[in-house]
Amino acid sequence: MDIKQIFKNNEKWVQTKLSTEPNYFRDLSKGQKPGILYIGCSDSRVTAEELMGVSPGEVFVLRNIANMVPNTDLGVMSVVNYAVLHLQVDHIVVCGHYYCGGVQAAMKSEDLGILNPWLRNIRDVYRMHKDELNGIEDEELRYKRLVELNVEEQCINILKTAEVQRARRDRDLTVHGWVFDVHSGKLIDLRIDFIKLLENIKEIYHLD
């Protein structure tokens, strides 16, 4: 891609916006009040706003390899904290996607250098669900199921945090687990029962 083309695209986008909404950028500069924190994968094929059909200002976005929420990652935890306590989002979405390179890499017994500590989180998900996953003979279906289970485990990691537990208690914050199917373009709600998940972990992770 020609980098100069990006600036041409930007100029066109600005003019298009101003032609229909003259105060668009003036209003945008006044601040943000998104209703959703979206945690997704850094994959270049999976753009949060586009797949949800939303505009700038409507979604607070965090993207990393394989949509992970490690509670020991201060960057991730800072985003969650800011979104929940300061932006007061009503929904947190963890969105994985099929054909995820990070999940695929984690399934291989291979030394990937600096990626090892990050992928270890996904490998731990496999370890926790190895009986189910090893029972799936079709490799592609096993891989897709790991994508789904990884989303569920990251939702659990979200629920482990004190600010999310308090927001759930005080203002009914909701956590969602989704998967984007790159092959079909469809967004799939895994319908994760986060209330049940929270009950299952409260004995150990109850913080509020």
C-alpha positions as CSV (number, residue, x, y, z in Angstrom):
1,M,0.0,0.0,0.0
2,D,1.2,3.5,-0.8
3,I,1.3,5.4,2.4
4,K,0.6,8.7,0.6
5,Q,-2.7,7.2,-0.5
6,I,-3.8,7.0,3.2
7,F,-3.6,10.7,3.5
8,K,-5.6,11.1,0.3
9,N,-8.2,8.7,1.7
10,N,-8.3,10.7,4.9
11,E,-9.0,14.0,3.0
12,K,-11.8,12.3,1.1
13,W,-13.3,10.9,4.3
14,V,-13.2,14.3,6.0
15,Q,-14.9,16.0,3.1
16,T,-17.5,13.3,2.9
17,K,-18.3,13.6,6.6
18,L,-18.4,17.4,6.5
19,S,-20.7,17.4,3.4
20,T,-23.4,15.6,5.4
21,E,-22.6,16.7,9.0
22,P,-20.9,20.1,9.1
23,N,-20.3,19.9,12.8
24,Y,-19.2,16.3,12.9
25,F,-15.6,16.8,14.0
26,R,-16.5,19.7,16.3
27,D,-18.9,17.5,18.1
28,L,-16.5,14.6,18.1
29,S,-13.8,16.7,19.8
30,K,-16.1,17.4,22.8
31,G,-15.4,14.0,24.3
32,Q,-16.5,10.4,24.1
33,K,-19.3,8.5,25.8
34,P,-19.2,5.0,24.3
35,G,-21.6,2.3,25.5
36,I,-19.4,-0.6,24.7
37,L,-15.8,-1.8,25.5
38,Y,-14.8,-4.1,22.6
39,I,-11.8,-6.4,23.2
40,G,-10.9,-8.0,19.9
41,C,-8.0,-9.4,17.9
42,S,-5.3,-7.3,16.2
43,D,-5.9,-9.3,12.9
44,S,-6.0,-6.9,10.0
45,R,-9.1,-8.6,8.7
46,V,-11.2,-7.9,11.8
47,T,-12.1,-4.2,12.2
48,A,-14.3,-3.6,15.2
49,E,-16.3,-0.6,14.0
50,E,-16.9,-1.9,10.5
51,L,-18.1,-5.4,11.5
52,M,-20.5,-3.9,14.1
53,G,-21.7,-1.1,11.8
54,V,-20.9,1.7,14.4
55,S,-19.4,5.1,14.2
56,P,-16.4,6.8,15.9
57,G,-17.3,7.6,19.5
58,E,-19.7,4.6,20.0
59,V,-17.2,1.9,20.9
60,F,-14.0,1.9,23.1
61,V,-11.7,-0.6,21.4
62,L,-8.8,-2.7,22.7
63,R,-7.1,-5.1,20.2
64,N,-4.3,-7.5,20.8
65,I,-3.2,-11.0,19.5
66,A,-6.1,-13.4,20.0
67,N,-8.3,-11.0,22.0
68,M,-6.7,-11.8,25.3
69,V,-7.5,-10.4,28.8
70,P,-4.5,-11.4,31.0
71,N,-5.1,-10.0,34.5
72,T,-1.4,-9.5,34.8
73,D,-1.2,-7.3,31.7
74,L,-1.3,-3.7,33.0
75,G,-2.1,-2.3,29.6
76,V,-5.2,-4.5,29.3
77,M,-6.3,-3.9,32.9
78,S,-5.9,-0.2,32.5
79,V,-8.2,-0.2,29.5
80,V,-10.8,-2.2,31.4
81,N,-10.5,0.1,34.4
82,Y,-10.8,3.3,32.4
83,A,-13.7,1.9,30.3
84,V,-15.7,0.7,33.4
85,L,-14.9,3.4,36.0
86,H,-14.5,6.5,33.9
87,L,-16.4,6.0,30.6
88,Q,-19.1,4.0,32.4
89,V,-19.6,1.6,29.6
90,D,-22.7,-0.6,29.8
91,H,-21.3,-3.6,27.9
92,I,-18.0,-5.4,27.6
93,V,-17.6,-7.5,24.5
94,V,-14.8,-10.1,24.0
95,C,-14.8,-10.9,20.3
96,G,-12.7,-13.7,18.8
97,H,-12.7,-14.8,15.2
98,Y,-12.3,-18.0,13.3
99,Y,-9.1,-18.4,11.3
100,C,-7.2,-16.7,14.1
101,G,-3.4,-16.9,13.7
102,G,-2.7,-16.5,17.4
103,V,-5.0,-19.4,18.3
104,Q,-3.6,-21.5,15.5
105,A,-0.1,-20.8,16.6
106,A,-0.9,-21.8,20.2
107,M,-2.1,-25.2,19.1
108,K,1.3,-26.1,17.7
109,S,4.2,-27.4,19.8
110,E,6.6,-24.9,18.5
111,D,9.0,-22.4,20.1
112,L,7.9,-18.9,18.8
113,G,10.3,-16.8,20.8
114,I,8.9,-13.6,22.3
115,L,5.4,-14.8,21.5
116,N,5.7,-17.7,23.9
117,P,4.5,-15.9,27.1
118,W,1.5,-14.4,25.3
119,L,0.5,-17.7,23.6
120,R,0.9,-19.6,26.8
121,N,-2.4,-18.0,27.9
122,I,-4.1,-19.6,25.0
123,R,-2.3,-22.9,25.6
124,D,-3.6,-22.8,29.2
125,V,-7.1,-22.6,27.8
126,Y,-6.4,-25.7,25.8
127,R,-5.0,-27.4,28.9
128,M,-8.2,-26.6,30.9
129,H,-10.4,-27.9,28.1
130,K,-8.2,-30.7,26.7
131,D,-10.6,-33.5,27.2
132,E,-13.3,-31.8,25.1
133,L,-10.9,-30.5,22.5
134,N,-9.0,-33.8,22.2
135,G,-12.3,-35.5,21.7
136,I,-12.9,-33.5,18.5
137,E,-11.3,-35.5,15.6
138,D,-11.7,-32.9,12.9
139,E,-8.7,-30.5,13.3
140,E,-10.6,-27.4,11.9
141,L,-13.5,-28.0,14.2
142,R,-11.2,-28.4,17.2
143,Y,-9.5,-25.2,16.2
144,K,-12.8,-23.3,16.0
145,R,-13.9,-24.7,19.3
146,L,-10.7,-23.4,20.9
147,V,-11.4,-20.0,19.5
148,E,-14.8,-20.1,21.2
149,L,-13.4,-21.5,24.5
150,N,-10.7,-18.8,24.5
151,V,-13.4,-16.1,24.2
152,E,-15.3,-17.7,27.2
153,E,-12.1,-17.8,29.3
154,Q,-11.3,-14.2,28.5
155,C,-14.9,-13.3,29.6
156,I,-14.1,-15.1,32.9
157,N,-10.9,-13.0,33.2
158,I,-13.1,-9.9,32.8
159,L,-15.4,-11.1,35.5
160,K,-12.5,-11.6,37.9
161,T,-11.8,-7.9,38.1
162,A,-13.2,-5.9,41.1
163,E,-14.3,-2.9,39.0
164,V,-16.4,-5.2,36.7
165,Q,-17.9,-7.0,39.7
166,R,-18.9,-3.7,41.3
167,A,-20.3,-2.3,38.0
168,R,-22.3,-5.5,37.6
169,R,-23.8,-5.1,41.1
170,D,-24.3,-1.3,40.9
171,R,-25.5,-0.7,37.3
172,D,-26.0,-4.0,35.7
173,L,-22.9,-4.1,33.5
174,T,-23.1,-6.9,31.0
175,V,-20.3,-9.1,29.5
176,H,-20.7,-10.7,26.1
177,G,-18.7,-13.3,24.2
178,W,-18.8,-13.2,20.4
179,V,-17.0,-14.7,17.4
180,F,-16.6,-13.2,14.0
181,D,-16.6,-15.7,11.2
182,V,-14.2,-14.3,8.6
183,H,-15.4,-16.8,6.0
184,S,-19.0,-15.7,6.1
185,G,-18.7,-12.2,7.6
186,K,-21.3,-13.1,10.3
187,L,-21.0,-12.0,13.9
188,I,-21.9,-14.9,16.2
189,D,-23.2,-14.4,19.8
190,L,-21.9,-17.4,21.8
191,R,-24.7,-16.6,24.4
192,I,-22.3,-17.0,27.3
193,D,-24.2,-17.1,30.6
194,F,-21.9,-14.6,32.3
195,I,-24.1,-14.6,35.5
196,K,-23.5,-18.3,35.8
197,L,-19.8,-17.9,35.1
198,L,-19.7,-15.2,37.8
199,E,-21.4,-17.5,40.3
200,N,-18.9,-20.3,39.5
201,I,-15.9,-18.1,40.3
202,K,-17.2,-16.1,43.1
203,E,-15.9,-18.4,45.8
204,I,-12.4,-17.6,44.8
205,Y,-12.6,-14.3,42.9
206,H,-15.4,-12.5,44.7
207,L,-13.9,-9.0,45.3
208,D,-16.7,-6.4,45.6
